[in-house]
Amino acid sequence: MIAVTPRPTVRNSGALDARHKIAIATVTLAAAIALAGATFAQPPNGTGEPPHPTVPIKQLMETTITDASNTLWNASDPPTSAEQWAALEKAALALIEAAKINALGGTGPMDNEWAKQPAWKPFNDTMLHASESALAAIRAKNHAALLEAGDVLYPPCEGCHTLFNPGVVNQN
């Protein structure tokens, strides 16, 4: 176990507090994923083989992608606090990492076949790039750019679901 020495809090620095909260949120997300047993990719095993997915895409969608994308899409009003911006940043980071994992396929019955289809990569790449644009907008506190990134994010999600899993489109 690694001992962590708490860093003293600076009372008059809102920026430091926001960075500290973002760091805590990021560590909390990583711990939650690990504790939930959602290990999505194994570390390299020394053989030079790429990592292999360890969960179905459906689980990745349900545990990470849906919540993160909905958080970004629901930011129709500009955030008014550091906590709101931090929650959006956490969602964008989760979506970026999930897109990287999603590119590998998954352990579900059709996951590897889907990931081999020519349309899979462009859908996933667009999700990744839109998520990265959302993160950049969030870090710049640019709400208009965040909305634009959300607009770019929606079509690959809908298109991928329509092509690969039509039963989940518009289930809300």
C-alpha positions as a LaTeX table, in Angstrom:
\begin{tabular}{lrrr}
\hline
Residue & $x$ (\AA) & $y$ (\AA) & $z$ (\AA) \\
\hline
Met1 & 0.00 & 0.00 & 0.00 \\
Ile2 & 1.30 & 3.45 & $-0.86$ \\
Ala3 & 1.12 & 6.05 & 1.86 \\
Val4 & $-0.22$ & 9.37 & 0.64 \\
Thr5 & 0.72 & 12.49 & 2.53 \\
Pro6 & $-2.12$ & 15.01 & 2.40 \\
Arg7 & $-1.22$ & 18.27 & 0.78 \\
Pro8 & $-2.12$ & 21.35 & 2.83 \\
Thr9 & $-5.17$ & 23.19 & 1.55 \\
Val10 & $-4.69$ & 26.79 & 0.49 \\
Arg11 & $-7.81$ & 28.61 & 1.70 \\
Asn12 & $-7.74$ & 31.63 & $-0.60$ \\
Ser13 & $-7.09$ & 29.91 & $-3.90$ \\
Gly14 & $-10.26$ & 28.87 & $-5.75$ \\
Ala15 & $-8.17$ & 27.62 & $-8.69$ \\
Leu16 & $-6.21$ & 25.28 & $-6.46$ \\
Asp17 & $-9.42$ & 23.99 & $-4.90$ \\
Ala18 & $-10.90$ & 23.32 & $-8.36$ \\
Arg19 & $-7.76$ & 21.47 & $-9.51$ \\
His20 & $-7.80$ & 19.48 & $-6.29$ \\
Lys21 & $-11.46$ & 18.55 & $-6.81$ \\
Ile22 & $-10.76$ & 17.50 & $-10.41$ \\
Ala23 & $-7.86$ & 15.34 & $-9.25$ \\
Ile24 & $-10.06$ & 13.73 & $-6.61$ \\
Ala25 & $-12.82$ & 13.14 & $-9.17$ \\
Thr26 & $-10.37$ & 11.51 & $-11.57$ \\
Val27 & $-8.93$ & 9.24 & $-8.88$ \\
Thr28 & $-12.44$ & 8.41 & $-7.67$ \\
Leu29 & $-13.51$ & 7.43 & $-11.20$ \\
Ala30 & $-10.49$ & 5.17 & $-11.62$ \\
Ala31 & $-11.10$ & 3.56 & $-8.24$ \\
Ala32 & $-14.80$ & 3.06 & $-8.96$ \\
Ile33 & $-14.04$ & 1.32 & $-12.24$ \\
Ala34 & $-11.47$ & $-0.89$ & $-10.55$ \\
Leu35 & $-13.72$ & $-1.70$ & $-7.59$ \\
Ala36 & $-16.69$ & $-2.43$ & $-9.85$ \\
Gly37 & $-14.65$ & $-5.12$ & $-11.51$ \\
Ala38 & $-14.84$ & $-3.34$ & $-14.83$ \\
Thr39 & $-11.34$ & $-4.09$ & $-15.99$ \\
Phe40 & $-11.63$ & $-3.24$ & $-19.66$ \\
Ala41 & $-8.17$ & $-4.07$ & $-20.95$ \\
Gln42 & $-5.40$ & $-6.20$ & $-19.59$ \\
Pro43 & $-1.92$ & $-4.75$ & $-19.28$ \\
Pro44 & 0.61 & $-5.94$ & $-21.84$ \\
Asn45 & 1.80 & $-9.41$ & $-20.94$ \\
Gly46 & 5.34 & $-9.04$ & $-22.19$ \\
Thr47 & 4.61 & $-10.96$ & $-25.38$ \\
Gly48 & 4.01 & $-7.89$ & $-27.49$ \\
Glu49 & 0.33 & $-8.77$ & $-27.88$ \\
Pro50 & $-2.10$ & $-5.87$ & $-27.77$ \\
Pro51 & $-4.43$ & $-5.64$ & $-24.78$ \\
His52 & $-7.58$ & $-7.73$ & $-24.96$ \\
Pro53 & $-11.03$ & $-6.55$ & $-23.90$ \\
Thr54 & $-12.41$ & $-8.19$ & $-20.78$ \\
Val55 & $-16.02$ & $-6.94$ & $-20.80$ \\
Pro56 & $-18.81$ & $-6.85$ & $-23.37$ \\
Ile57 & $-19.37$ & $-3.61$ & $-25.26$ \\
Lys58 & $-22.87$ & $-3.56$ & $-23.77$ \\
Gln59 & $-21.37$ & $-3.34$ & $-20.28$ \\
Leu60 & $-18.97$ & $-0.59$ & $-21.36$ \\
Met61 & $-21.92$ & 1.30 & $-22.81$ \\
Glu62 & $-24.05$ & 0.84 & $-19.70$ \\
Thr63 & $-21.33$ & 1.58 & $-17.13$ \\
Thr64 & $-19.47$ & 4.41 & $-18.83$ \\
Ile65 & $-20.41$ & 5.63 & $-22.31$ \\
Thr66 & $-24.12$ & 6.28 & $-21.73$ \\
Asp67 & $-23.65$ & 8.19 & $-18.48$ \\
Ala68 & $-20.69$ & 10.21 & $-19.77$ \\
Ser69 & $-22.32$ & 11.16 & $-23.08$ \\
Asn70 & $-25.61$ & 12.05 & $-21.36$ \\
Thr71 & $-23.72$ & 14.28 & $-18.93$ \\
Leu72 & $-22.20$ & 16.17 & $-21.85$ \\
Trp73 & $-25.48$ & 16.37 & $-23.78$ \\
Asn74 & $-27.38$ & 17.58 & $-20.71$ \\
Ala75 & $-25.13$ & 20.62 & $-20.32$ \\
Ser76 & $-27.58$ & 22.81 & $-22.24$ \\
Asp77 & $-27.11$ & 25.66 & $-19.78$ \\
Pro78 & $-23.62$ & 27.02 & $-19.12$ \\
Pro79 & $-22.08$ & 25.63 & $-15.92$ \\
Thr80 & $-22.04$ & 28.16 & $-13.11$ \\
Ser81 & $-19.64$ & 26.52 & $-10.67$ \\
Ala82 & $-16.28$ & 24.82 & $-10.58$ \\
Glu83 & $-18.03$ & 21.63 & $-9.49$ \\
Gln84 & $-20.23$ & 21.61 & $-12.60$ \\
Trp85 & $-17.21$ & 22.13 & $-14.87$ \\
Ala86 & $-15.37$ & 19.35 & $-12.99$ \\
Ala87 & $-18.29$ & 16.95 & $-13.49$ \\
Leu88 & $-18.24$ & 17.71 & $-17.22$ \\
Glu89 & $-14.49$ & 17.20 & $-17.37$ \\
Lys90 & $-14.86$ & 13.87 & $-15.58$ \\
Ala91 & $-17.50$ & 12.80 & $-18.12$ \\
Ala92 & $-15.36$ & 13.84 & $-21.10$ \\
Leu93 & $-12.33$ & 12.00 & $-19.72$ \\
Ala94 & $-14.39$ & 8.86 & $-19.11$ \\
Leu95 & $-15.79$ & 9.02 & $-22.63$ \\
Ile96 & $-12.32$ & 9.45 & $-24.15$ \\
Glu97 & $-11.00$ & 6.39 & $-22.34$ \\
Ala98 & $-14.14$ & 4.38 & $-23.11$ \\
Ala99 & $-13.80$ & 5.19 & $-26.82$ \\
Lys100 & $-10.24$ & 3.87 & $-26.75$ \\
Ile101 & $-11.44$ & 0.67 & $-25.11$ \\
Asn102 & $-14.45$ & 0.42 & $-27.44$ \\
Ala103 & $-12.09$ & 0.40 & $-30.42$ \\
Leu104 & $-10.86$ & $-3.03$ & $-29.29$ \\
Gly105 & $-14.28$ & $-4.68$ & $-29.41$ \\
Gly106 & $-15.43$ & $-6.66$ & $-26.42$ \\
Thr107 & $-16.32$ & $-10.04$ & $-25.05$ \\
Gly108 & $-19.98$ & $-10.04$ & $-26.09$ \\
Pro109 & $-21.25$ & $-12.49$ & $-28.73$ \\
Met110 & $-21.02$ & $-10.01$ & $-31.64$ \\
Asp111 & $-18.48$ & $-7.52$ & $-30.25$ \\
Asn112 & $-15.40$ & $-8.70$ & $-32.13$ \\
Glu113 & $-17.32$ & $-9.06$ & $-35.39$ \\
Trp114 & $-18.66$ & $-5.53$ & $-35.01$ \\
Ala115 & $-15.21$ & $-4.10$ & $-34.28$ \\
Lys116 & $-13.90$ & $-5.71$ & $-37.50$ \\
Gln117 & $-16.57$ & $-4.05$ & $-39.67$ \\
Pro118 & $-15.34$ & $-1.11$ & $-41.81$ \\
Ala119 & $-17.93$ & 1.26 & $-40.32$ \\
Trp120 & $-16.93$ & 0.60 & $-36.69$ \\
Lys121 & $-13.67$ & 2.55 & $-36.70$ \\
Pro122 & $-15.08$ & 5.79 & $-38.19$ \\
Phe123 & $-17.98$ & 5.78 & $-35.70$ \\
Asn124 & $-15.62$ & 5.16 & $-32.80$ \\
Asp125 & $-13.02$ & 7.65 & $-34.06$ \\
Thr126 & $-15.69$ & 10.35 & $-34.33$ \\
Met127 & $-16.85$ & 9.58 & $-30.77$ \\
Leu128 & $-13.24$ & 9.87 & $-29.59$ \\
His129 & $-12.55$ & 13.14 & $-31.42$ \\
Ala130 & $-15.85$ & 14.69 & $-30.29$ \\
Ser131 & $-15.03$ & 13.70 & $-26.71$ \\
Glu132 & $-11.59$ & 15.26 & $-27.00$ \\
Ser133 & $-13.18$ & 18.44 & $-28.40$ \\
Ala134 & $-15.62$ & 18.45 & $-25.49$ \\
Leu135 & $-12.72$ & 18.13 & $-23.05$ \\
Ala136 & $-10.88$ & 21.02 & $-24.68$ \\
Ala137 & $-14.04$ & 23.15 & $-24.56$ \\
Ile138 & $-14.61$ & 22.27 & $-20.91$ \\
Arg139 & $-11.05$ & 23.11 & $-19.95$ \\
Ala140 & $-11.41$ & 26.44 & $-21.79$ \\
Lys141 & $-14.80$ & 26.94 & $-20.09$ \\
Asn142 & $-16.26$ & 27.50 & $-23.56$ \\
His143 & $-19.89$ & 26.42 & $-23.35$ \\
Ala144 & $-20.63$ & 27.11 & $-27.04$ \\
Ala145 & $-17.75$ & 24.84 & $-28.09$ \\
Leu146 & $-19.00$ & 22.17 & $-25.66$ \\
Leu147 & $-22.43$ & 22.28 & $-27.31$ \\
Glu148 & $-20.79$ & 21.97 & $-30.73$ \\
Ala149 & $-18.81$ & 18.93 & $-29.56$ \\
Gly150 & $-22.06$ & 17.40 & $-28.29$ \\
Asp151 & $-23.63$ & 17.96 & $-31.70$ \\
Val152 & $-20.69$ & 16.12 & $-33.32$ \\
Leu153 & $-20.94$ & 13.32 & $-30.75$ \\
Tyr154 & $-24.57$ & 12.44 & $-31.38$ \\
Pro155 & $-24.51$ & 11.22 & $-35.03$ \\
Pro156 & $-21.85$ & 8.52 & $-34.59$ \\
Cys157 & $-23.68$ & 7.20 & $-31.53$ \\
Glu158 & $-27.00$ & 7.01 & $-33.35$ \\
Gly159 & $-25.40$ & 5.68 & $-36.55$ \\
Cys160 & $-23.44$ & 2.99 & $-34.74$ \\
His161 & $-26.51$ & 1.84 & $-32.81$ \\
Thr162 & $-28.61$ & 1.82 & $-35.97$ \\
Leu163 & $-26.08$ & $-0.32$ & $-37.84$ \\
Phe164 & $-24.79$ & $-2.60$ & $-35.10$ \\
Asn165 & $-27.51$ & $-2.79$ & $-32.45$ \\
Pro166 & $-30.79$ & $-1.34$ & $-33.73$ \\
Gly167 & $-32.73$ & $-2.43$ & $-30.64$ \\
Val168 & $-31.08$ & 0.22 & $-28.46$ \\
Val169 & $-31.73$ & 3.30 & $-30.61$ \\
Asn170 & $-34.16$ & 5.72 & $-28.98$ \\
Gln171 & $-34.97$ & 3.48 & $-26.02$ \\
Asn172 & $-35.41$ & 6.44 & $-23.66$ \\
\hline
\end{tabular}
